Amino acid sequence: MGGDRLDLEGLERVVRSEALSVVGISEVFEKLPALWRALRRLREAARRGSPDAAILVDFPDFHALLARSLHRDRVPLVYYISPQVWAWRSGRARTIARMARRIVTLFPFEAEIYRRLGADAVCAGHPLVDDVREALASDPPVPRQRGRRLVLLPGSRVGEVRRHSPPMNDAAVALSRSFDLEVFVVRAPGLSDQLFADARERGFSVVSGGRHALLASADLAFVASGTATLEAALCGTPMVVVYKTSAASFAIGKRLVRVPSISLVNIVAGEKVVPELLQGEVHAARLEREGAALLGSPERVAKMRTALAGVARQLGPPGGSDRAADAILEVLDPEKESRSAQR
């Protein structure tokens, strides 16, 4: 199972991962038939192919079901980007630790959770470190036309953009009345340009590439909670994090999730580095207020940039993907694994 980029690398694709992409809890029900079909195909493919290992990347609930089947068939399991057991359903950590041959994590604190449970866990670091560094080295800077720059990242899924764009756009217009702003909106890959018609009508620049160069040059960003917050942190961008989902998903999630913050930046930092707006707080007036507080306070911005640099350091040095690949290859090469353990 994979996307177009893995397909180009020679993946013998049984399932298209993009066809199963879903966010939220209630929204999963719409995809259940497709998810069950995909699960069945992957199980059948594994039984036919007798793989040397199965690498389960993210997609935790789906892979939990697949892992049970593969474990029964004695296929060695490697988890890469493990479920966020520190956020919700922490009992999954024991099951994963019991079944997995190796767990490769993005954050050091995740590896410690699994090691305490007796698992073979390796922290490879975050691949975003390389992605952002390479992008900043290759992407040309975007010439500044106005005094300050505001970048909007409403999300990578249709539902996120529909919920986040209206308050972000309205707040950007209001802030532009008080500050000399140029506004850029980042359109994630695969999203229809029509979703951003309102932003264009307001005179904002909608871009689909070069987001890291934009973030690095931005005075402020409004960012949908997710991986994009870590990208902004690596670029040193002052930000306000937002997230709004359906009422049903929020009601269920509120009972399940046990974390003090919604943004990965604050979770990695272990403290509130950036402001967070959740659900009913995601409206134009609140976004305008939080944005103005940052744009109007160089001292607060400087303090935030210092804290973001600390978050960036916790994501590890460059080479995370190579370290993850080495950790996986060791599972396939027992002699190499033994030499690694001796070191």
WODAPE-V36788 format. One line per field, one symbol per residue. ss: DSSP state (h for helix, s for strand, l for the rest). psi: psi as a letter, one per 30 degrees, with the letter a starting at -180 (. if undefined). burial: # if it has 16 or more other C-alpha atoms within 10 Angstrom, else .. A space follows every 50 residues. Layout:
ss = ???
psi = ???
burial = ???
This chain:
ss = lslhhhhhlllllllshhhhlllllllhhhhhhhhhhhhhhhhhhhhhhl lllssssllhhhhhhhhhhhhhllllsssslllllllslllhhhhhhhhl lssssllhhhhhhhhhllllsssllllhhhhhhhhhhhlllllllllsss sssllllhhhhhhhhhhhhhhhhhhhhhllssssssllllllhhhhhhhh hlllssslllhhhhhhhllsssssllhhhhhhhhllllssssslllhhhh hhhhhhsllllllhhhhhhlllllsssshhhllhhhhhhhhhhhhllhhh hhhhhhhhhhhhhhlllllhhhhhhhhhhhhhlhhhhhhhhhl
psi = kaaeeeefggkikekjeffgkkkleefeefgeeeeeeeeeeeeeeeeefi lflkjjjbheeefeeeeeeeeeghkkkkkkilliffelhfffeeeeeeek ekkjlekefeeeeeefggljkkjflkffeeeeeeeffekkkjkkfaelkk kkiflfleeeeeeeeeeeeeeeeeefffkjkkkkkkjlkfkkfffgeeee ffgljklflgeeeeeffkfkkkkkkaffeeeeeffhkklkklkkaleeee eeeefekikflfkeeeeefgljekkkkkcffileeeeeeeeeeefgjeee eeeeeeeeeeeeefflllgeeeeeeeeeeeefieeeeeeeee.
burial = ##............#....#.#.#.#........#..##..##..#.... ..#####..#..#..##.##....#########.##.....###.##.## ########.#####....###########..#...#...........### ###########.##############..#.########.......#..#. ...#.#...#####################################..## ..#...#...########...#######...####.##.###.##..... #..##.##..##.###.####.##..##.##.....#......
